[in-house]
Amino acid sequence: MKTLDTIPTGKIERASQLVKTGFKVGGNYVAYYGEKIVNPSLTRDKLNENNAEDIYDGLKNLKGSALKVAQMLSMDKNIMPKAYVDKFSLAQFSVPPLSSPLVRKTFKNYLGKYPEQIYDSFTPDAINAASIGQVHQATKDGKKLAVKIQYPGVAESISSDLAIVKPFAIKMFNLQGKDSERYFKEVENKLLEETDYELELIQGISISKSCGVIPNLRFPKYYPEMSSKKTITMDWMDGLHLSEFTNQNQDREKGDKLGQALWDFYMFQMHGLRQVHADPHPGNFLIDSEINLIAIDFGCIKKVPNDFYVPYFELSNPEVIENAVLFKEKMYELEILRKDDSPKEIDYFTNLFYRLLSLFTKPFHGEAFDFSDEVFFTEMADLGEEFTKDTQLRKMNGNRGSQHFIYINRTFFGLYNLLHDLKARVVTQNYKKYMD
């Protein structure tokens, strides 16, 4: 794979790259509509493939928040066309790494020493490269280690990157007025936290200690003395990325075992710790030879405040969903309904979210749930497509829901998709036995 000797870090450089990408996408649309005149039966598949290719190529050399957003979008399998999901998912663990000379220079800037002055051995070429950092293999005192190094300029470019994409996001998500700023601040703050490797180190140590009681779940050991604000040293964990495992696994019992560990891990965090690993994509999990789940990244942890947690999970109870008074009360508590809504808006959003939550919370309605259920995921996809095409929705008063929905919903959509890939059957209340 081609390596990078530089990364654009200036606002003008990064904006220019995004503008170039926009021109390419515009050209793809011109070509598509021109060809469609000649061939009316032409589908959008080729257009989607070309756009996904050009957008990813434009973002992968920028790294940072621009590429992180692509990674986040790749988790929305029910909304994004397959071409985008396939291409953007590469951002999870397979992007062009920094060149060896740039790695050495970056390492010296961060730690004041070159890698060979800290480790007994250090591989100059990256083993994995993602949106914010890349991983190298090293050894120290006979231990095999993983060393994560953050790309230079990533933290400093987050605010300017988001400012560039903000106008498009406002239009895409129908955000209106100054109140929309809180949604952007939520994303910006989480992205900034992900660039603070000292915070990730603390989070990794704390969560792995708390969740160590869950069977079939493993974590690396972290080494603070060989880490910094921009580098992390941890045990090297051998295993397949979760997506690699699911692509070749034919054993249903192995999928169930891993799915139960994954479900218990998330429910234990959510209900026991009131904070959760909010980046559940396949690149953050490995499967070892004994079919244990390994969690390897704790940069994105979402704390769940009580005033959001209580109504959010009360809505997983069918008795609350079916009680019109209670249901509407929770809609107000979660800021889905607003005091300035018209009667028409109240009826519209009450009905919309009743349909959505009746389906989305099904895994919580019984003692067990089968995530291989294609009917459930087809219904989710159909509902998502219906909402994206709903012209009435775009005319309604925007800015729906607490800012906490952004990462909590992302967490559950990602979790559901991972469990679907595993074809896992899980006992939904099993996690409670580890909370005593």
N, C-alpha and C positions, 0 to 999 in steps of 0.2 A: 504493500500500500504506500502511496505517495506520502511523504512527510512534509511538515510545514516549518519553514525557517523563520517566519514572522506571522503575527496575528494582528489585523487592524484593530487598534485600540482607540484612536481618535474619533470624535463624534462625526466629523465630516467624512472620514474614510469609511466608517461603518454605514453611514447614511447613503453614501455613493454606491456601496455594494448592494444595499437593499433596493435602491432605485433601479440599478441595472437588472436586478432580478425581476422587478415589476415590469420593465420593458419587455423582457423575454416572455413573461406570462401573457402580456398584452398581445405580443406577436403570435403566440399559440392560439389565442382566441380568434384573431384575424384569419389565420390559416384554417382553423376549424370551420368557421362560418362560410369561408370561401369554398371549401370542399363540400360543405353540406348543401350548397346551392346545386352542385352537380350531382351529389348523392344524398337525397333526402333521408334515406334510411340509416345514415351514419350515426352511431352512438357517441356518447361523450367519453367512452373508455380511453381512447387514444389521447384525447385532450387532457383527461385527468392524469394519465401516465406522464405526458410531457410536462404538465404544470408541476406535478410532484417532483419530477427529476430536476427541473430548473430551480424550484424553490429550495429543495434540499441542497443542491450544489451551491446555491448562493449563501446558504446559512452555515454549512458545515465548516467553512474556513473562518467564519466570524466567531464560532464557539459561543459560550456564554448564554445569556438569557434568550437571544434570538433562536438558538438551537434548542434550548430547553423548552421553549414554547412548542416547537415542532415535536419534541419528544412527548410532551403532555397531550398534544392533539392525536398522536398515534395510539393513545389508549382509548380513544372514543370510537371503538369499532362499530357501534350502532349508528353513528352520525356521519363519520368521515367516509368518503369513497375508499374502496379497498386499495387503489393505487397509492393514495396518500398514506394510509396506515402502513402499508408494506415499506414504502420508502422512508417515512419519518421514523419508523421503529428502529432504523439503523442508528439513530441518534442515541439510543439507549446504551450501546456499548461498542459501536463500530464506526468511528469517524477518523479522518486523517490525523495522526498523532503529530506532536512536535518532533522536530529532528533532534538527533543526539546532541549536537552542539548547543541548541537552544535549551534542551533539558538541563544540561550541565550548568549553563549560565543562569537559568531560572532557579535551579536548586541552590546555587551559591548566593543569589540575591535573597532567597527566603531564609536560609539557615546559616549563612555566613561560612559554609564549608561545602566542598564538593562531595558528591555521593561516596566516593572511595575513601574519604576521610571519616565517614560515619559507619559504613557497612563493610563487611568483609568482602562481599561481592555485590555488584549492582548491574543489572542488564540495561544498557543504554537505550535499547529499543522498547517502546511501550508494548505491554501485553494486551491491554484494552484501552480504548480512548472513547470518552463520552462528551457530554456538552460542557461541563465545567472543569473537568480534570481528566488525567490519564493515569494508568496504573503500571508500575514497573515491578519487577521481581528482584528481591535482594536476599542476602543471607547475613546473619549476625550470630556468632557463638553457636553455630550449628543449626540455628532456626531459619526456616524458610519464611520470608516476609513479603508482604505486599506494600508498596510505597505509592501513595496517591499524591500526585503533584497537580496543583491548580494552574490553569493556563494564565499567563500574565495579562493583566488589564481587565479580567472578567468582572470583578467586583465594581471597578470604576465605571464600566460601560453600561451597567444594568439600567440606571435611571434614564440615560439618553436613548437606549434601545427601546425601552417601553414608551418613551415620549414619541418615538417615530411611529410605532404601531398603534398608538392610542386612538387616533382618528378612525382607523379601520375597525378597531374593536368596538368603539362606540356605535358605529353603524351596524356591525355584524350582530351585536348582542342587544341592540335597541336600548342603549343606555341614554338617559336623559338628565340634563341639569347638573348642578355642582355636586349633588349627592353621589354621582357615579364615581367620584374621586376615591371613596373608601374602598371600592373594589380594586382599583389599580394599586392603592397603597397596600392592600392585603397581599397581592401578588408580588409587588416590589419588595416588601419586607421579608417574605418567605424566600425569595431569590437571594436577597442579601444574606439571610441566615445560612443559606446553602453554600455561600462562599466563605463562611467563617468556620474553618476546619477545627479550631479550638472548641467551638460550640458542638460541632459534630462528634468530636472525640468524647466530650462529656456525655452527650446524648447516647452514643453507642455503648459506653461503659454502663450507664445507668439502666438503659432498657434491657440490655443483654443480661444484667444481673437480676432485674425484676422478672424477666420472662424465662429465666433459666429452668424453671420448674416444669415447663411445657415439654412433653415427650416429642422426640423426633425433630427437635428444633435446635440448631447450633448457631454459634456466633464466633467471630474471630476475637482474639485477645488484642487489646490496643496497647501501644507503647508510647506514653506521653513524652518520655525523655528523648525519643527520636521523631517527634512531631512538632508542628508549629502552626501558625495561623493559616498557612497556605500548603502544608504538607501533613499527611497522616501515615504513620507506620503501624501495621497490624499483621497478625498471622496470615500467611498465605493459605487459602482454603481451596483444596482441589475439588472440582465438581463441574457439572454441566450447567450452563444457564438454563433457567426454567423452560424457556422456549425451545431450546435444543432438546431437552428431555421430553417435552410433550410431543415434539415432532416425531420421535422414534418410539415412544412408549406404547405398548399394547396390553399392558397388565393393569386391569382395572383396580386391583387391590393396592397397587403402588400409588395410583392416582388418588385413591381414597385416603391412604395414609398421609400423603403429603398435603392433600386438601384439608384434612382435619387439623394438621399442625398449623397450616396457614390461617385457617378460620379461627382457631383458638388463640393464635398469636395476635390477630387483629382485635378480636372481641376482648381479650384480656387487657390489651392496651386501652381500648376505648372505654370499657366499663370499670376497669380496675385502676388504670393510671390517669385516665382523663386526658390523655395525649396519644397521638397515633402516628405511625410511620405513613406519611401521606404521599408516598411516591411508589405505589405498588406496580411497577412494571417488571417484565421478566429479567432485565439486566441487573436488578437488585437482589436476585435470589439465585442460589446455586443448589444443585442436588448432588449429594455425595454418593459414593459407591454403595453405601448401606441404606440408601433412600431416606436420608435425613434432609430436611430443608435448612439451608444456610442463609441467614440475612446478613448482607455485607455493606449496607449503606444507610446511614442515619442522618443525612444532611437535611432532609425535609421532614421535620416533626411538627405536627399541628396540635397545639394545646386546645382543649375543648372546654370553653367556659360553661358553667352550670346553667346559666339562663338560656343557653342554646341546647345543651345536652338534654335537659329534661323534656322540653316540648318535642324535640327532634325524635327521641326514642319513644315518647308516648304515642307518636304517630305510627309506630311499627305495630301497635296493638289494634287488631281489627275492631274491637269494641269502641275505640276512640274514633277510628275512621268512619264507622257506621253511625256514630252519634253526631247529628248535624250541628248541634250547639257546641259540643266539645271540639269538633273538627274545626269549626270556624274560629273558635277561641285560640287554638294552636296556630292557625294561619296568621292571626294577628301577632302572636308572640314571636313567630319566626319572621315577621315583616314581609310575608308573602301578600297579605292583605294590608292595605294602608288606610289611615283615617280619611284621606282625601279622595278615596275611590268613589266612583259613582256606583249606583245600584247595579248597573249593567256590568261594570268591571268586577264588582264583588261576586256576582253570579258566575261570570265567565271564569275567573281564576279559582273560585271554589270548585266548580265542576272539573276544570282542567286538572287541578292538583288532586282531586278525589280519584280520578282515573289513574293518574301517574302513581300516586302513593299506594293505591290498592294493588297495583302490579309490582312496583319496586320493592315493597316490604314483604312480599310473599315468603322469602326465605326465613323470616322471623315468625311466621304464623303457626309453625308446627314444631315438633321435636326434631325433625330431620328435613334436609332438602337435597334434591339431586340436581347439581349444577350442570349435568349433561343434558338437561331437559331443553331440547331444541324449541319446543313450543314457547317456553318462557322467554328465551332470548329473541325469538322471532317476533313475539308480541312487543318486547322492549324496542326492537329495531323499528317495527311498524309505527309504534307510538311516537318515537323520536322523529321519524320521517314526516309523520302527520303534522307535528308541531312546527317543524322547520318550514313547511309549506303553508302554514296557516297565516293568511294575510291579515286576518282580524287581530291576531296576536301582536303584530308589529304596530298596529294602530293604538294599542292600549298603553296606558301609563307605564313607563318602563321601571327599571331598577327594582326588580322583585327579589325579596329575600335578604336575609342577613348575609354579610360578607363572609361569614364562617361556612356558608354553603359551598363556596368555591373549592376549598380543599377537602371538606368532608364528603361532598358528593363525588369529587374526583377519586377519593380513597375507595368508596364503595363501588363505583363503576369499575375501577381498576381491579379490585379484589374479586368482584363477580366474574370479570373476564379471565383472570388467572385461574379461578376455580373451574370455569367452563373449559378452558384449555386442558386442565387436568382431568376433566370429566369426573369430578369428585362428588361423592355422596358424603355429606357431613351431618354430624349430630350437632344441632345448632346451640344447645344448652351445655355442651360438654365443657366449655371453658370455665364454667362456674366452679368446678371442683378444684381449680388451681388458685382461686381467689381467697381461700380461707386463711 
